[in-house]
Every structure is written in C-alpha cells, then in structure tokens.
C-alpha cells in the first residue's frame, strides 16, 4: 500500500470500534468509499466532511483496494 495511505488511515479500538478511519477521526474508510460508490464526487465528500482533505479520499481508496486483495485464511484448530 502506498506510504501516504498508511499515514492517513488509522486503526484505534477506541475510535469507531477499530475500523479503519481517516487520521484518527470518526470518519471511516467505508463511509468515504461508500459515498463515492453511490456517485458522490470528491468535492461533495469534502463538503460533507470539511475537516478531511482530498488526499484522505485517495488514501481511503488506496486502502480499500489494498484490503480487497488480501486473502483471509481460516486458522487451523490445534
């Protein structure tokens, strides 16, 4: 994943249940990607969340793309 995305996407159990968020704020990657998926433009997302930056949107997309390529494997019982 791009370095910029790793700096802008955070995980904290105390914030939004540990879901990936934008710079520790209560704005999840899922919220940003979801808005874009429904046809909202970057400018509309920025208007809805004036405290995030365009680079945060790009980081959210990069994170979502990276995460979609991961493969979850079941743990073997021991």
SULRAUR-V269202 format. One record per residue. RES is the residue in three letters. PSI is psi as a letter, one per 20 degrees, with the letter a starting at -180 (* if undefined). Layout:
res=<RES	RES>
psi=<PSI	PSI>
This chain:
res=<UNK	UNK	UNK	UNK	UNK	UNK	UNK	UNK	UNK	UNK	UNK	UNK	UNK	UNK	UNK	UNK	UNK	UNK	UNK	UNK	UNK	UNK	UNK	UNK	UNK	UNK	UNK	UNK	UNK	UNK	UNK	UNK	UNK	UNK	UNK	UNK	UNK	UNK	UNK	UNK	UNK	UNK	UNK	UNK	UNK	UNK	UNK	UNK	UNK	UNK	UNK	UNK	UNK	UNK	UNK	UNK	UNK	UNK	UNK	UNK	UNK	UNK	UNK	UNK	UNK	UNK	UNK	UNK	UNK	UNK	UNK	UNK	UNK	UNK	UNK	UNK	UNK	UNK>
psi=<q	q	g	g	h	h	h	i	p	q	p	p	h	i	o	k	k	j	q	p	r	o	l	j	r	l	o	q	g	h	g	g	h	g	g	h	h	j	j	q	r	g	h	h	g	h	h	h	m	i	j	r	q	h	h	h	g	h	h	g	g	g	g	g	g	g	h	i	i	q	p	p	q	q	q	p	p	*>
